[in-house]
């Protein structure tokens, strides 16, 4: 081997080994998908259904159901149905269950599970049947794909790896060392292509994501990089209209309210909701005496969801829902006129929704007195101390409300957050709160990460939830792309919320946290003074 050939071979080896550690473009590939948590109010049961990430197809899908205090034992039937159409005739027809299972819920709150099997990527439905109601939960099983940048990375290194021994053989056997330059140049070119693809992958945009921006199909999920026409950049969709139906409700009698969702531009049923804060729909119901129900209606048909309630008393109830369509942000939609509940046949009435665990806080003085900014209140629930403190602020200025629930860090994340705060007002004193909240100009919903996360950092959404702009907060991942579930009891005990009340007046505030699988609702009345007053 001539000295020139040796130099060429050494240079090629140096380039290959120096660049072999260049990262493949996996970070910018569409995520394989984390766990999906979806809250479901199935009859009188408030459940959280967890669909664990599918790591291979065909492969297992772990379904876990979290129950809460007061959830009745019982049997849940599970059906797994592929629903996506495909252009390939080889794909089995959708709409037929490919696997069935069951989960037997115990009387103790906690997690119960079953394992089903998926046989293809694409859109699916998990059917959950309690013997009376059937919930249909849509979800997407992602495909394990190789992105275009990855193909160039792998291809470049394969070419370099093949040509490297060729360059060595030519350098050793050829009489002219210059011949070794040809395969050596191929090695350098292959490495250059691989490294360039890896570096540029960080700036290449991802394709539209099926199930998030696009309606998922088997073809789109299997190859989201395939060219589709028309190519668009704006994936937003029209507003949603809400109408109510079903049999009229009566106080003390379990019943279902139909929520019918339609597209404001076409009138067709809206069936493209995504999971936001671990639910497809969050329904907030406020009764005549200020009772709050935070439920999660089940999907029973395209555009039709059932909201199950046992209303505690007759009268008018305010209703708003929060949802997100594919390609759009979170939207709060109020039922135009709320709904009315008739009297019980025996005239009975309760003080709260069935199954709720409500703690009513009062300001200084008599029971039910309002708090003012800068004051605090204490109470006890099942032997657990609860304290609510507020900072001094006026209308238009940020005010921090901190709820301390218990003495130790044992709060569990519910709906993806440690704490939830619902705000409605201003409302007149001694008003029928179902009517007053329905007409209130402010109806907000804020979140808190709790003191173990980032104290004081919250996100909010709603019609007038005008907190200072912050990034959307998520729980820190513990399983790849997935946040902690309700089995992680490590947060709190203090849960701070920062909110700017836009106008002075009397507000109703509800704070919700979970401890020991019990969802506690802390209610208080807050008087906000006008700007410049304290």
N, C-alpha and C positions, 0 to 999 in steps of 0.2 A: 504494500500500500504506500503510495507516494505521500509526501508531507501535505500536499494540497488536498488530497482526498481525506487524510486524517482531519485536517482543519474543517472541511465541509461536514464530515460525519459528526465531529464534536460539536460544531455549531448547531446542527440539527437536533442532537440530543439535548443540548442546553435549552433550546427553545421549547422542545416538547415537555421536558420535565419542569421547567420554570412555569409553564402555563397549564400543566395538567391539573393544578389545584384551582383553576378558575371555576367559579361556581356555575352550575347549570341554571337555566332560567326557570327554576321551579317556583321562586317566590312570587312571580307575576302570573302564574297559571291560575285559572279559576279554582277557587278553593275546593278541596275535596268535600267540604261541608262539615260543619260541626254538629254537635247534638242540637236537636230542635225541641224546645219546650213549649207546650201549648196548653193554656188553662182552659178548662171546660166545666161549665155548670151543667152537669148531667142529672136532671131531676133535682133532688135535694142534696146531691153530692157536689161539693166543690173539689175538683180534681185537677192535678197537673199531669199531663201526659208527656212523657219524655221519649223521644225517638233518638236512640243513640246512633252515632255516625256509622255509616256503612263503609267499610274499608275495602271490600272486594265484591264484585258482581260476577256470577251469582254468589250470594253470601248471606249471613245472618243479619237480621234486624232486631235489635234488642228494644223491647217496648216496656217502659217502666211507668207506673202510675203512683203518684204521691197523693195520699189522702190526708185530711186535716181533722182536727178535733171535732167530734160530732158526726163524722161521716159513717153511715151505716155499713155494716158488712154486707157482702153480696157478691154476685157473679157477673162478670163482664165478658161478653163474647167478642172476639176480634176476627175481622176479615181483612185480608190484604188484597187490594184490587189494583192492577195497572189500568190507567185511564188514558194514556197518551197514544195518539195515532202515529203511525210510522209510514214512510214511503216504501219501506222494504216489505216484500211479501213474506220474507222468512220470519219476521217478528210475529209471535203469537198474537191473536186478536185481543184487544183490551176489553175490559168490562167484566171479566170473569175472575172470581177469587182464585188466587194461586196458592194461598195458604190460609189456614184457620188456626185459631188458638183461643185461649181463655185465661182470665186472671180472676182469682178468688180473693176479694178484698176482706181483710180481717177487721175486727172491731177496733183494734189499736191503730192510731194514725201512724203513717210511715210509708214505706215504698214497697210496692208489689210489682212483679215483673213476669214477662213471658218472652219467648224468642220465636220469631217468625222468619221466613226466608224469602228474599227477593231474587228474581231471576233475570232482571234487566234494569238498565238505567232508564230514567225518564220520570214522568209524573205518575204519582200513585195516590190512592185513597186508603186510609186506615178507617175501617168502620168499627165503631165501638157501640155495643148494644147492651143495655142494662135490663132488657126484657120488656121495657115499656117505651123507651125512646132510643133512637138510633142517631148517633153523631157521625158525620162524615168529615174526616180530617184530611185535607189535601197536603201533600208534601212531595219533594223531589229527591230521587236517588241519583246522585251525580255519577258521571262516568269518569274512569281514570284515563285521562287523555294526555297526549304528548303535545305540547304547544309548538308552534312554528319555530320560535327561538331555540327550544330544546332540540328540535330536529337538526338545526344547523350546528348546535354545539356538539351533539353526539356524532353527527356525520363528519364534522371537521376532525374530531379526534380519531374516529375510525379510519379516515383517509390517512391521517398522519401516522397512526399505528401500523397500517399496512405498508406504507411507503418507507417507513424507517428501516425495517430489515432489508428491503430492496436496495435502499441507499447503501447499507452496510455491505451487502453482497457485491454490488457494483463497484464500490470503493476498493474492495479487497481483490476482486478478480480482474477488473478492467485495467488494461494497460495505460489507458489515458484517464487520469483522475477527473478530467472535466466531465466525463460521462456521469459521475456520481452527483453532479450538480442538478441533474434533472429530477431524480426522485427526492433529493434533499430539498429542492425548491418546492416540490409537492407537499413535503412534510411541513415546511414553513407556511405554505398557503393554507393547508388544512387547519393548523393551529391558529393562524390569523383569523380565519373564518369563525372558528369556534369561540375564540376570545371576543371578537367583535360582536357576535350574536349574544354572548353572555352579558357584555357591557350594555349593549343597546336595549336588551330586554327590559331593563329598569325604566326606560322611557316610553316603551310601546304601550298603547292603550289596550285594555282588555276588551274582548268582544262583549256585546250585550248579554247579560246574564239571564238564562232561562229561569223563570220562577221569581225573579226580582225585577227585571226590566221588561222581559218578554214573557208571553204566555208559553209555558214549557211544552215541548213535544219531544218524542223520542229522538228525532233527528237533531234537534237543537241541543239537547242535553248530551247526546253522543258525540257531537262535533260542533261546539259553539263557534268555531273559527270558520266554518263553511260559509261561503258567500250567500247572503239572503237578499232578496229584493222586495220592497225598496229598502235601502239603507237609510236610517234616520238617526238623528242625534237627540231629538226631544222625545223622551219616552213618557212624558206626563199624560195623564188621562183626565177626562172631565170629572166634575164634582159628582157626588153620590146623593141621591134623594132617598129619604127614609119615610116609609109609611108603615102603619101599625095595623095588625089584624088579629084574628083569633077570637075565641070565646071570651066574653067580658069576665073580668076577675072579680072575686068576692073576698072580703076580708077573712083571714084565717083559713082559706081554702087554697091548697096548691093549684097553680094554674100556669099556663104557657101563653106568653104574648108573642105573636108573630112579628118579626122584623123583616120587612121586605125592602131590599136594596135595589135601586134602579139607576141606570146611567142618565145623567141630566141631559146629555146631548142626543141620545137615541131612545131612551125609555126601556131598553132591554135590561134583564136582570144583571146585576153586578156579581160576578163570580171570580174576581181576580184579586182577592185580598191576600196580603202577605202577613206574616207573623211580625207583630210589633209589640215589644215588651211582653213577650211570651204569651200572646193571645192574638187571635184573628180579629176579635171585637171585644172591647171593654165597654160594658154598659154600666152607667151610673144612674141610680134611681134614688130620688129623695122624696120621702113621704110627708104627710101633712104636719107631723110633729118633729120633722128634721131627721127622721131615720134615714140611714144610707145603706143601700145595697150595691156592692161592687161585684158584678157577675160577668160571666163570659159565655154568651149565648152559643149554642151548638148549631152547626150547619147541617141542615136536613135536606136541602135541595139547592140548585144554583140560585143564588140571590135570596134565599129564604133561611132565616136563623130563628131559633126558638129561645126566648128569654123566660126562664122558669122562675117563678116568684111565689112566696106565700106572704101576701101583703098583710101587715099587722092590723090595719084599721081602715075603715072606709074613708073616701075622700079623693082629692086630686094628687097625682104623683107627677113629679118632673122627671124627664128622661133625656139623657144625652148618651151618645156612643162615640167611641174613638176607634178609628180604623186607618188602614193605609192600603191604597191600591198599588199595583205594580207600577213602578216608574214614578211614583209620587210621594209626597210627604205625609206625615200624620195629620189626620183631619178630625175635628170634633164636630159632630152633627147633633143638633137638638131636634127631638120630636117636636113638630110645630106647635102642638097643643098639649103634649103630655098624654096622660090617660087617667081615667077614673076607675076607682074600685068601689064596688057596691058593698052594702052592709052584710055582715054574716047573718045567717038565718036565725041564730040565737042571740044576735046583738052583741056578741063577744068582741073584744078588741084587745090587742097586745101592744106592748111598748116598743117592740123592735122586730126586725125581720127574723124569721126562723133561722136558728143556727148561728146568729151573730153573737159576737163577744164585744159589747160596747161599754166603754168607760166614759162617763160624762164629767168633764172638768168644769169648775166654776171659779169665777174671779172672787176677790175679797168681798165679804158680805154674805148675802143669801145664796142659796142653791140656785144654780142657773144664771148667776150674775156674769156679765161680760168681762173679759180681760181687756186691759189697755196695754199698749206697747210699753215695755219695761217691767211688766208684772209677771208673776209666776203663779202656778196652781199645782196642787198635789192631789193624788187619789190613790186608791188601792184596788187591785183586781186579783181575786183569788190569792190574796196574801202577797202579791207582787206590787212593790211601790212604783208609781208612775208620777213623773213630774214634767210639766210643760213650762218653759221659760221663753220670754220674748224680749227682744232688744227694743230700745226706744227709737221710734221712727214715726214719720207722718206719711200721708198719702203721697205717692210718687217717689218715695225713697225706699231703698232696700231695707227689709226687716227680716231678721233671722228668728225663726221659731224652732226651738230645740226640744224634742221629746226624749226623755230618759226613761226607758222601759226596763225595769229590773236593775240589779246591781252589778251584773257581770256581762261580759261579752258573749252572749248566747243567741243573738238574733239570727234569723235565717233569711236568705234572700227570697222574696216572693215576687213573681212576675219580673225577675231580672234585677230587682233593686231591693235595698234594705228597707227603705221607707217610701210611702206614697202619701201625698197631701192633696186633698181636693178642697177647693175654695169656691164659695158662691156668695154673691152679694153685689152691692149693698141690699139688705132686706129690711123691711120695717120691723120694729119690735112688736111682738105678740101677733105676728101675721100668720096666716095659713102658709106654712113653709113650702108645701108642694106647689102652690100657686106662685108664691114670692120667688122661689128659686127658679121656677120656669121662666119668669119674666126678668130675672136679675141680669144686669148688663155684664157682669163678670162671672165666668165659670172657668176655673183653671184647674190644672192637674200637674203637680210638681213631683219630682223624685229626689231621693237622697241616697248617697252611697253609705251613709253611716260614718261613725267616728273611726272605724278601722280602715275605711277606704280613704276618701279625701274629704275631710270634715268641711262642711259648708258648701261643698261643690254639688250643685244639683242641676237637673235639666227639667224643663217644663214644657208643656204644650197645652193649647186650649185656645178659646176664642180671644181672651185678653190676658193670657199668661205672659206678662211682659217683663220677665226677669232679665237681668243683664245677660247679653249674649254669651253663651258658653258652648263648647263642643259637646256633642251627645256623649254622655257617659255610659260605659258598659262595665259590668263586673269584670275583674281581671281573669283572663282565661286560665283554667286549670287542666283542661283536656284538649290540647291542640287549639282549635278555634272556639272551644266551648267555655262558657262561664260556669261558676259554681252553681250547683242545684240546691234544692231545699234541704238536702242532708248536711250541708255545711253550716253549722251553728257556731259562727265565730265573729259576729259583727256586733256593733253597739258597745254598751247599752244606749249611748246617746245618738240621736238621729237628728241632724240639723237640716233645716230647709231655709233658703233665702228667697224671698219673694217681694216684689214691689206692688203694693196695692194701688191701683191707678187712681181711684177716687175715694174720698172719705166716706165713712158710714159703718154700718154694722155688717159683719161678715160671719157666715157659718164656715167652720173649718173642721175637716175630718182628717185624721192622721191614721194610717194603717201600717202595722208591722206584724211580723210573725215570730213567735217564740214557742218552742215545744210543739210545733205543728198546729198552733192555735193562732188564727188571724185576729188580732186585736184592733178594734176601731176606737180611736180616742176622739171625742167630739168636744168642741169648745166654741164659744161666741167671742168674737174679737171686734172691739170698737176702734176704728182707725180715724185719728183726728185729721183735720185739713192741714195742708202744707203750712209750715211755720209754727204749728201748735204741737204740744206734747201732752 
